[in-house]
């Protein structure tokens, strides 16, 4: 195990991050196996030639990524973890949420990625969906028809509807790929565009998707999803235009104040 981790080549800045990346690489490349025990904090500190506090920070980073787990007791220590599929999806979703908040994706890029993923799911879902999944879709549609449902509740139901649609494809790889745009991006985007949404239109589009799946009609299912996404793209553009106009209104008084100050100077 001593040769599994590359202990060489650290620079003085960001030591904990570098150490966590080296251990992470050893895990992802299979040099450290699932359930294998890592060297102790003291051993790692000696080999990396850093303090134990730095090692503890590096291990915290790995634990936050679900790559290691700690166990107390005589046979305790830090062990390579096997994250569950749900844990990995949650990690992907939180990463995608962070990237959205940093402005790495714009709304139309999100829409394009989401449409392609869900179209693939629709084509598989018409053959693989179950009666229980059709009932789950119908429950969400019933919830969305409730005029008293708050915007947050409507958005949450929309997320659940499309999550079930992806699950109907019965393809774990597609489910994982969809996590970035449905589990994380869609809730955030929904709360941006909800003022521009026509609830009745959304409900109608969802009904057509569900009916097409029930009838095992792939062409109709994909057409209904494309109509849903086309409407959503229009709403995205309206939301972006509104946000841009709002930013301009906020910046105008500041610009005027600076101009007055400049003239007085």
C-alpha positions, 0 to 999 in steps of 0.5 A: 500500500505504501506505493499506492499514493504519490507522495512527491511533488507538493508545492507550499500553497494549498497543501491540503488540497494537493494531498486530497487530490493525490489520494483521490487519484489513487482511489479513482485509478484503483491503486487504493481499493474499496474498503482499504484502510489508509495510512494513519494521520501520523504516517501520512504527515510523515510521508508528505512532510506536513503537519497532522492538521494539514492531513486532517484538512485533506481527509475532510475534503475526501470525506465531503466527496464520499470517497472515504469514511472514518471508523472508531475503535481499535480497528478504526481509521480512514477507509476507502468508501463505496458511495451509493448511487444516490450519494453520487447523484447528490454530489453531482447535483450539488456541483451542478448547482454551484456551477449555475450559481457561478454563472458557468451555464446559461439558461439556454445551454441548460435547456439544450442539454436537458432536452437531449437527455429527456428525449433519449429517456422518452424513447426508452420509456415508451417500452419500459415504463410501468403502470406504477410509474404512470400513476406517479406521473398522474399524481404529479399532474393532479397536484399541478392542477391545484390552483392553490398550490404555491409556486415553490410547490408547483416547481417541486412537482414539475421536478418530480414529474420529470424525475419519474419520466427519466426513471421510466427509461430504466437506464441508470447511466441516463438517470445519472446524466440527468441528475445535473439538469433535473436534480439541481438545475431544474429547481433553480431554473424553475424559480427564476422563470416561474413568473413567466410560466403558464401553469395550464400550458405546463399541465397540458404538456405533462398530460400529453407526455403521460398519455403518449407513454401510456399508449407506447407512442414514442413519436407523440411522447417526443413531440410533447416533450419538444413542445414543453422544452420550446415553451420553456426556452421562450420563458428562459429568454423572457427571464433573461431579458427581464433580469438584464433590464432590472440590472440596467435599471439598478446601474443607471442611478449609480452611473448618474451619481458618478457623473454628478460627482465627476462634474462637481470635482 
